[in-house]
């Protein structure tokens, strides 16, 4: 009889151990080698497509719908069963020029996946903008042989929001660059005039002063546009958002002192009229300053003669700060629009003054951030009153 040496014995024990484990071990192995393919379950595919935010429609060769996801029902604004329906009978797309989009022809001639941008669906006010990707399904996906088209997948992405943001940004860049061009061209022109003037033996002091004044005014306009843009960008990114205890009376005093010489230079009187019991408010001083800067700046710009009053009073719920002027006033039709971006009244007084119509848009935006209300009362030819109503609930 063969004698089992210790190493072999050791080997045997291992085998025994594995024999002992064989059943569960094998079972596990079977599961790993043959995993269940979830795609064999039709519900799995439906769950996947229903979780896609864009509309997915699968068509057969005859262009009839054989599968669609939940987003398709949203897009077509329907609850009905779409199966077996012809795609072109239920979907009337238009091009961005308003012409009917030839979906039938595109499907009939589709050879490779193609994307069509900026299509329109629905009526004017509720029109949706869509990006459509049409992909033919080839038979070789399922069988090794052949390469014929056996159906189509149509995918829609709603691009309404993206497109309008893009267009708004483009309009913004175009208006701002146009507005920046005017003052910088005037500055360039006046400086080159000064160069010519400086060569003259007898320099006319009055002409020199006028030329310098023009350049200075245009430089101030440039500065105002750049400041407006920077404030807007900071407000949109929520910077400077920290609230702190603010002494409203001191802030108004400071604005009054800053603006008195400006008003005097324009031949106007600036008054300060403050009636407050509690001066302190937990709020954002940067936003309030910026609002007052814009309102006072406008009052100075649109008032030919008379006075401007910076007034503060307290009501039960609010601290109300008003900028009152005796200027050109604002017509009723303009009053509703002047807080919109880039809006400037058609009035010739407005047209002859510098500005790009961002100031009051910023005022409204910042007031909203302060949870405050901004109101306007005006009578053309008599003046305007802008009032910032700051809620007192934060007052100390
Ligand atoms: P901008 O002054 O740069 O044009 P704003 O947004 O500050 O832009 O103002 C928008 C428009 O509202 C002005 O163009 C002007 O027509 C009108 N406006 C603003 N403030 C006054 C005011 N105090 N008096 C008369 N019109 C005003």
Boltz pocket constraint, residues with backbone or C-beta under 6 A from the ligand:
constraints:
  - pocket:
      binder: B
      contacts: [[A, 294], [A, 295], [A, 298], [A, 299], [A, 302], [A, 325], [A, 327], [A, 328], [A, 329], [A, 330], [A, 338], [A, 340], [A, 343], [A, 344], [A, 345], [A, 346], [A, 350], [A, 354], [A, 355], [A, 356], [A, 357], [A, 358], [A, 359], [A, 360], [A, 361], [A, 384]]
      max_distance: 6.0
